[in-house]
Amino acid sequence: MFENELQTRAAICGTGILLGLVFVLAHLPLILLIVPVAVLFLGLIADPEETHAVWYGMLNTLGIFDLSALTNEERLNYSDKRHYFWFGEVGMAAMLAGVFAVPVGIFLAGRAEITLAFTGAAVLFLPLFVFLPKILQQAMKADADAAIEAFGKNEQVKRVFWTLFVVMAGLVLTRVVDPVTAQQVVGIITGMG
């Protein structure tokens, strides 16, 4: 897969362009165009081996990555690109969780206040982000231990989880507590208060 560098780059750039068109035609906020521009940029400058590592991380999250299919030379090469592998894992976990959390947020937005809908969707997103990939790997009987041995433990998932948790707690705090008190608490936490 992806042996031809030109085809790999064309596929990634095409994905970025198609994603951008979907965002524009769906009349989504223009700030979201950062995502397709980043994909297009990666297609132009990324090394194909880095792209492969991201792809393998995405497949590992889905539980369909077979480490035994790689040669020893490929294993050594991709173990040097572990951050790209982890990026693929985190990106796919976020997409999987978003598939469920975004529709729930849209559903709740029609029935409750937007802040409550966003908070509810985020509360659903966080456990799905962590546990859904693990459930998929278990269901597919993936050899997660072999992937961890080759690429190391992904600490990014914990960082993303706790960052999102703190942001959500901050949103709830600013909604429940008056804004002046919330600003003082944030100032104390950041050391500026």
PLY file of the C-alpha trace (Angstrom):
ply
format ascii 1.0
element vertex 193
property float x
property float y
property float z
element edge 192
property int vertex1
property int vertex2
end_header
0.00 0.00 0.00
1.18 3.52 -0.80
4.32 2.31 -2.60
4.10 5.12 -5.14
5.02 8.43 -3.51
3.23 10.53 -6.14
-0.02 8.57 -5.71
0.22 8.89 -1.93
0.68 12.65 -2.13
-2.12 12.99 -4.70
-4.49 10.96 -2.49
-3.74 13.09 0.59
-4.05 16.37 -1.32
-7.26 15.16 -2.95
-8.65 14.30 0.47
-7.85 17.82 1.69
-9.51 19.42 -1.33
-12.59 17.18 -1.07
-12.89 17.87 2.67
-12.62 21.60 2.00
-15.38 21.43 -0.60
-17.62 19.54 1.82
-17.03 22.19 4.49
-17.80 25.03 2.07
-20.87 23.37 0.56
-22.21 22.49 4.03
-21.88 26.18 4.99
-19.78 25.33 8.02
-17.84 28.11 9.77
-14.81 29.15 7.72
-12.50 28.54 10.68
-13.02 24.80 10.08
-11.18 25.17 6.76
-8.02 24.89 8.85
-8.49 21.11 8.83
-8.54 20.60 5.02
-5.74 23.13 4.57
-3.65 21.16 7.09
-4.40 17.91 5.24
-3.45 19.53 1.93
-0.26 20.94 3.46
0.67 17.53 4.86
0.09 15.96 1.46
2.56 18.40 -0.07
5.35 18.28 2.50
5.04 15.07 4.54
7.45 12.23 3.98
5.55 9.15 2.73
6.98 7.06 5.59
5.51 9.55 8.07
2.19 9.26 6.25
2.41 5.48 6.54
3.06 5.76 10.28
-0.05 7.95 10.67
-2.05 5.46 8.61
-0.84 2.53 10.72
-1.82 4.43 13.88
-5.31 4.95 12.49
-5.58 1.27 11.61
-4.30 0.30 15.06
-7.09 2.32 16.68
-9.61 0.40 14.60
-7.97 -2.88 15.62
-7.00 -3.87 12.08
-3.27 -3.14 12.13
-1.18 -6.29 11.79
2.34 -5.63 13.01
3.47 -9.05 11.76
2.95 -7.85 8.17
5.89 -5.44 8.56
9.44 -6.53 7.95
12.09 -5.96 10.63
13.50 -3.06 8.59
10.05 -1.45 8.41
9.52 -1.95 12.13
12.78 -0.16 12.94
11.94 2.62 10.51
8.41 3.16 11.83
9.46 2.91 15.47
11.52 6.06 14.81
8.31 7.74 13.65
6.27 6.86 16.72
4.86 10.38 17.12
3.21 10.10 13.72
1.80 6.69 14.72
0.41 8.24 17.90
-1.03 11.17 15.92
-2.92 8.66 13.78
-4.23 6.91 16.90
-5.40 10.13 18.55
-6.93 11.47 15.32
-8.89 8.28 14.67
-10.05 8.06 18.30
-11.32 11.65 18.05
-13.14 10.87 14.78
-14.75 7.76 16.25
-15.92 9.63 19.35
-17.10 12.57 17.26
-19.28 10.29 15.12
-21.48 9.75 18.18
-20.95 12.97 20.13
-21.65 15.48 17.33
-25.12 14.13 16.46
-25.99 14.01 20.17
-24.89 17.64 20.52
-26.99 18.66 17.52
-29.97 16.74 18.91
-29.58 18.35 22.33
-29.13 21.84 20.82
-32.69 21.70 19.52
-34.05 20.80 22.94
-31.82 22.60 25.43
-29.59 25.60 25.73
-26.46 25.49 23.52
-24.06 25.42 26.47
-25.86 22.45 27.97
-25.92 20.69 24.58
-22.19 21.28 24.10
-21.41 20.08 27.61
-23.56 16.96 27.15
-21.85 16.13 23.86
-18.43 16.67 25.42
-19.31 14.46 28.39
-20.22 11.73 25.88
-17.12 12.44 23.75
-14.55 12.01 26.52
-15.30 8.39 27.53
-15.83 7.39 23.89
-12.46 8.94 22.99
-10.70 6.74 25.52
-12.73 3.52 25.60
-14.20 3.07 22.10
-10.80 2.31 20.45
-10.02 -0.21 23.21
-13.38 -1.94 22.68
-12.76 -2.08 18.91
-9.28 -3.53 19.40
-10.68 -6.15 21.75
-13.50 -7.02 19.36
-11.08 -7.37 16.44
-8.70 -9.36 18.66
-5.88 -7.01 17.72
-2.44 -7.64 19.16
-2.25 -4.33 21.01
0.71 -5.54 23.09
2.84 -6.01 19.96
1.99 -2.48 18.78
2.81 -1.05 22.22
6.10 -2.96 22.21
7.01 -1.57 18.78
5.77 1.99 19.14
5.61 2.52 22.89
2.65 3.59 25.02
0.69 6.53 23.69
0.62 9.18 26.39
-1.05 11.66 24.02
-4.48 10.13 24.66
-4.20 10.95 28.37
-3.05 14.48 27.60
-5.89 15.11 25.16
-8.42 13.60 27.55
-7.35 15.75 30.50
-7.05 18.89 28.38
-10.61 18.44 27.12
-11.78 17.61 30.65
-10.26 20.81 32.06
-11.74 22.89 29.21
-15.19 21.39 29.81
-14.89 21.98 33.54
-13.98 25.59 32.75
-17.03 25.99 30.52
-19.30 24.56 33.19
-17.64 26.77 35.81
-18.20 29.92 33.75
-21.80 28.93 33.11
-22.68 28.04 36.70
-20.61 30.61 38.57
-20.77 34.28 37.72
-18.14 35.35 35.15
-16.16 37.52 37.59
-15.64 34.63 40.02
-14.77 32.28 37.15
-12.20 34.79 35.86
-10.65 35.01 39.34
-10.45 31.20 39.59
-8.81 30.98 36.15
-6.39 33.71 37.19
-5.45 31.81 40.33
-4.94 28.57 38.39
-2.79 30.21 35.72
-0.84 32.21 38.30
-1.98 35.58 36.98
-4.44 36.34 39.72
0 1
1 2
2 3
3 4
4 5
5 6
6 7
7 8
8 9
9 10
10 11
11 12
12 13
13 14
14 15
15 16
16 17
17 18
18 19
19 20
20 21
21 22
22 23
23 24
24 25
25 26
26 27
27 28
28 29
29 30
30 31
31 32
32 33
33 34
34 35
35 36
36 37
37 38
38 39
39 40
40 41
41 42
42 43
43 44
44 45
45 46
46 47
47 48
48 49
49 50
50 51
51 52
52 53
53 54
54 55
55 56
56 57
57 58
58 59
59 60
60 61
61 62
62 63
63 64
64 65
65 66
66 67
67 68
68 69
69 70
70 71
71 72
72 73
73 74
74 75
75 76
76 77
77 78
78 79
79 80
80 81
81 82
82 83
83 84
84 85
85 86
86 87
87 88
88 89
89 90
90 91
91 92
92 93
93 94
94 95
95 96
96 97
97 98
98 99
99 100
100 101
101 102
102 103
103 104
104 105
105 106
106 107
107 108
108 109
109 110
110 111
111 112
112 113
113 114
114 115
115 116
116 117
117 118
118 119
119 120
120 121
121 122
122 123
123 124
124 125
125 126
126 127
127 128
128 129
129 130
130 131
131 132
132 133
133 134
134 135
135 136
136 137
137 138
138 139
139 140
140 141
141 142
142 143
143 144
144 145
145 146
146 147
147 148
148 149
149 150
150 151
151 152
152 153
153 154
154 155
155 156
156 157
157 158
158 159
159 160
160 161
161 162
162 163
163 164
164 165
165 166
166 167
167 168
168 169
169 170
170 171
171 172
172 173
173 174
174 175
175 176
176 177
177 178
178 179
179 180
180 181
181 182
182 183
183 184
184 185
185 186
186 187
187 188
188 189
189 190
190 191
191 192
